[in-house]
Amino acid sequence: MAYTLIKCGRLYDGLVDAIQEQMEILVEDNRIKEVGKKVSAPAGAEVIDLSKFTVTPGLIDAHVHLGIGRWPERRRETVYENPAYKGMMVLANAREAMLRGFTTLRVVGNNCDEGYGSIVSKRLINSGYFEGARLVVASCYTGTTRSHADTTALFATYPDVATWVWERYPGFISGAESMRECIRQQAKFGADFIKLYATGGFSTPADGPEDECLTDEEMKAAIDTAHQLNLKITSHSYTPDLIRKQVEMGIDGIEHGALLDDRDLLQMMIERGVELVPTFCPYDGIVYQDDATIKQWPYEMQIKLRKYGEWLIRARKAIVESGIAFGYGTDFVASHHCYECGYEYETMIKSGVDPFRALAAATRVNKNILEMPEDIGAVAPGYLADIAAWRRDLLTDPKALLDCAFVMKDGVVYQAKTVE
């Protein structure tokens, strides 16, 4: 047995909304054995002094897309880079996120053109061939022609090429039977959960956030088939009408919900246990009228975000003021690099979210979304030794999760990195 004693200046354990002073953590191999004020460590235990920092569990980002190199070049990469490049970027970005204190990531699909690179990356990281955050993976986008999932819209001006590529993507469906087969294939190839594209979006050229891109029959077939296979299913959805329809069908989760200004529906989601990962940060440019950020976006994205600006602000207020225990997710494809997960914390605090609620989102809420309740998201006996430390005050500094001082994943210490 190998033992490590970690001396904390301050500790947020992920279980209760409190900062505990002068706590100690005893790690045995890759699991936490004991937490307390004075922990008795075996002779020869390594001692790590984090007395100047605030210690937390390794944090969890529940909405990432890792197959991207540099976000300003995402569209070019989608068209011109090959599956090997995108699969290797998953590995590279998983490592970068881990070094910034986010030791577990929920990959909500990629452009269906990375050769199942997220699933392969998960296996390689778990097997110890590569360093990186622990991955929970949806294998690919699941959607229809012209939906937010259809990245061939980027080269729709060349129909022959767009059609040829579309026919080789694994996540496209047409009709309920096609949907059922698509879900079964994803389960066969190792998906941990299913990600559905029920609506359009902001960053794609051909669709909008109010577009309903699936029939009722297709959505019901997806939900039922996923549940038959004991898989959770979550949906990229924006508007209250569509979200309500899916909640009534039995959907497990909603991603974004950026136009979800219906407070009665939010209460229904709470009552039915429907999970929400709101990904606030990508909309900050329009919410806070940051012209420098807005001008970095593709033209059609600027137009759509300006059109929906007031609705986005109204919905964010409704979500924050509701009692829903939302998860922490970033969705960085058009504003930050996908491993810069700490920016969502800054946005949450700016949006009026209590710091403890934000920290809970990145720990105990997300661990339940990922269905890993006894392994991650807490500094407590029996949990995996995923531990991070931060230089800044988490309760007063919105940029605190951009300044990682220490990271341990699965009992192994890595050289931490700071975003800024």
C-alpha positions, 0 to 999 in steps of 0.5 A: 500500500502507498499512502499520501497525507494531504494537508489542506488550508481550506477544504470544500468536500463536495458534500456540504456547503461549507469551507472547512479549515485545516483539514487533512486527507489520507490517500491509500493507493488511488482512494481516499481513506480518511478525512479529518482535522488530525489524520494519523498517517502510516510511517513513510507516507508522502506528505503534500502541503496544500496549506496555502490553498483551497482544496476541492474534489477534482471537478466535473464538466458535464458538457464538453466537445473534445475533438476540436483543436483551436476553437476559432478554426473549428469550421475549417477543422470540421471540413478538412481534418481527418478522423485521426486528427480529431480522435487525437485531439480528444486525448490532448484536450482531456489531458489539458482539462485534467491539468486545470483541475477538471478530472472528469468530463462528460463528452456529449458527442462530436461531429460524427467524423472522429472515428469513435475517437472519444470512446477509444480515448476513454479506453486508452486513458482508463488503460493507462496508455495516456494521461487525461481526465476520466471520460463519460462518452456519448459516441456521436451526435444523434439527429436529422438532416439540416439539424444542429447535428448536421455539420455537412451544412458547412459545405452544403454549396457542394451537394454531392460532397455534402451528401457523400459525407452525410451518408458516412456519419453514424448519427443521422436518422430518418424515422422512428425505426432508423432512430432505434437502430442508431441508438442500438448501434451506439450502445453496441460500440460503447456509448455511456449515454445518448445525446439527442439533437431535438432542435437547431442551434446558434452556431450552425449555419442552416438552423435556428434554436426554435426549429424542431428537428425531430418528429414526436415519433422519432423522439419517443423512439429515442427515449424508449430505446435508450431506456430499454438499453439502460442508457440515459438520454439527454437532449440539446433543446432550447425552447419551453414547448419542445422541452415540455414535450420531451419531459412528458415523454420521459427524457432524462436530461436537457442540455442548454435550455437557453430559452427556458423562461417557463418557471412552471416547466422548471418546477415540473423538471424538478418534480420529475428529476429531469437534469439540466446542464445550462452551459451559460458561458457561451452566451455571455457575449450577447448577455453582457453585450461584449462586442469584442466577443460577438465579433469573433463569431461567424456572421449568422451566429451573431445575427441569431444571438442578437435576435434572441438576446432578450430571451436569453437574458430572461431565461437565464434569470428564470433558471438561476431563480428556480430551485433546480439543481443544475449541472456544470457544463461549458460547451466551449466550441465558439468562445474558449478552448474546450479544456478551459472549463473554469470560465463557467464558474465566473459566468455563474457567479456573474449571473447571481449563482451562489458560489456553493451552488456553482461548486455543487454543480461541478461536484455532487450534482454532476456526479449523479448526472454521470451516474458515479455517485460513490467514485467522484465529486467528493473528498470523502472516505471510499471515493477515488483520489481525485483532488484539486487545489486553487490559489484564489478564494472560491467564495469571493473570486469569480476567476478562482477556477481558472487558477489551479495550483494542484491536481491529483487524479486517481491517486497520481499527482500531475503538474497543474496549469492555470488558464490565465 
